[in-house]
């Protein structure tokens, strides 16, 4: 349903930190975005952010986890960050 709405009024949904981003009920889940995509998303989306299930690269090595700088950026934007426990 949101896709249909976005197709009708793209200028209200897509933009560089547009007021519509901040007013909309859209939430962007940044989980598993590649590094460049992560920073692009933060630069271009002004709405609410979450990271539904990530860990820190310091704890779980790999580029599918967040760097310390990415975690700091999410905190500065007031994002909700969910973590998951891994065995081992």
Secondary structure, 3 states (H helix, E strand, C coil): CHHHHHHHCHHHHCCCCCHHHHHCCCEEECCCCCHHHHHHHHHHCCCEEEECCCCECCCCCCCCCECHHHHHHHHHCCCEECCCCCCC
